[in-house]
């Protein structure tokens, strides 16, 4: 679902957007620019959920540190 938002910008900003982005592409440009700052991505949510799995985190840490442990014994 989309909602309509009216914003006010300086005339120079509007002209710059219009000339650089194009008259029918400003909405998409602004949304793509703002989205990462206000919408939590699915990737962040997935990482957050994975970090709550203690067994998985323990196994991941062991796997990540294995190369360093092997060097200590060589």
Secondary structure, DSSP 8 states (H G I E B T S, - for coil): ----------HHHHHHHHHHT-TTTHHHHHHHHHHHHHS--HHHHHHHHHHT-HHHHHHHHHHHHHHHHHHHT-
